[in-house]
Each structure stands twice: as structure tokens, then as C-alpha cells.
Amino acid sequence: MSHLLAKLNNVSIEGIRKILEKDKEFHASQGMYLENIWQNTDNENEVFFLFKIDSIEKTKVLINKLHAQALVENPEANLPTMIYLQ
């Protein structure tokens, strides 16, 4: 079973929870299923979220494409750090 752990800085857990809920159907259509969201207790501006994923390779391609598009639109976009786990 593969997972994707994402770390995002300078966001609130409530804000990222709303975004992830809004994108839930899209994520599922791409083989990504949100399992949990955590706030770092030592840094309230840092949030982690975990997806179960169908394919590391497919997810990496998708994330790289989406992040590249986001950076074209805004070179200073706040993007999560992605850690792929198997």
C-alpha cells in the first residue's frame, strides 16, 4: 500500500481541511484518498496530510504537473512538500 505524506507551511488546519474537502472528488478520480490531517503541535503554521494512493508513479506525475502549473500562475505559490511512502 502506497501513501503520500504532504507538509504545508503557513496555513491553518481549518483552511487546508476546506480545500481538501472541496477537492475530494478530484483526488479520488486520480487514485488519491485522504486519510488524515494533522497540525504540528510545535508549529501551528505547519500542517501534514496523508493520502492513500493507488500509484506512486501516477501521483508523482500528477503532482509535478499541478505544481508546475501553480508556479506558472504564481511563482511564489505556497506548495506542499511531498513525501512518497511504500
C-alpha positions as CSV (number, residue, x, y, z in Angstrom):
1,M,0.0,0.0,0.0
2,S,1.4,3.4,-1.0
3,H,0.9,6.7,0.7
4,L,1.7,10.3,0.1
5,L,2.5,12.5,3.1
6,A,2.3,16.2,2.4
7,K,3.7,19.0,4.6
8,L,2.4,22.5,4.1
9,N,3.6,25.6,5.9
10,N,1.9,28.9,6.6
11,V,-1.7,27.5,6.6
12,S,-4.3,26.8,9.2
13,I,-5.6,23.3,9.6
14,E,-9.2,24.6,9.0
15,G,-8.2,26.3,5.7
16,I,-6.5,23.2,4.3
17,R,-9.3,20.9,5.5
18,K,-11.8,23.0,3.5
19,I,-9.6,22.9,0.4
20,L,-9.1,19.1,0.7
21,E,-12.8,18.5,1.2
22,K,-13.6,20.7,-1.9
23,D,-11.1,18.7,-4.0
24,K,-12.1,15.2,-2.6
25,E,-13.8,14.0,-5.8
26,F,-10.9,15.1,-8.0
27,H,-8.4,13.4,-5.7
28,A,-10.4,10.2,-5.7
29,S,-10.7,10.3,-9.5
30,Q,-6.8,10.3,-9.5
31,G,-6.4,7.5,-7.1
32,M,-5.8,9.6,-4.0
33,Y,-7.8,9.1,-0.8
34,L,-7.4,11.5,2.1
35,E,-6.8,9.5,5.3
36,N,-5.9,12.1,7.9
37,I,-4.9,15.7,8.6
38,W,-2.7,16.9,11.5
39,Q,-1.5,20.2,12.8
40,N,2.1,20.2,14.2
41,T,1.8,21.0,17.9
42,D,5.2,22.7,17.9
43,N,4.4,24.9,14.9
44,E,0.8,25.9,14.4
45,N,1.5,27.1,10.9
46,E,2.5,23.6,9.7
47,V,0.0,21.0,8.6
48,F,0.5,17.5,7.5
49,F,-2.0,15.4,5.5
50,L,-1.9,11.8,4.4
51,F,-3.3,10.2,1.3
52,K,-3.6,6.5,0.5
53,I,-2.6,6.4,-3.2
54,D,-3.1,3.8,-5.9
55,S,0.1,4.5,-7.7
56,I,3.2,6.4,-6.7
57,E,4.3,7.0,-10.3
58,K,0.9,8.3,-11.5
59,T,0.6,10.5,-8.4
60,K,4.1,11.9,-8.9
61,V,3.3,12.8,-12.5
62,L,0.0,14.5,-11.5
63,I,1.5,16.4,-8.6
64,N,4.5,17.6,-10.6
65,K,2.1,18.8,-13.4
66,L,-0.2,20.6,-10.9
67,H,2.7,22.2,-9.0
68,A,4.3,23.4,-12.3
69,Q,1.0,25.0,-13.4
70,A,0.7,26.7,-10.0
71,L,4.2,28.1,-10.2
72,V,3.5,29.5,-13.7
73,E,0.4,31.3,-12.3
74,N,2.2,32.4,-9.2
75,P,6.0,31.9,-8.8
76,E,5.6,32.3,-5.1
77,A,2.8,29.8,-4.6
78,N,2.7,28.0,-1.2
79,L,3.1,24.4,-2.3
80,P,3.4,21.4,0.0
81,T,6.4,19.2,0.3
82,M,5.5,15.7,-0.8
83,I,6.9,12.5,0.7
84,Y,6.0,9.2,-1.1
85,L,5.9,6.2,1.2
86,Q,5.6,2.5,0.4
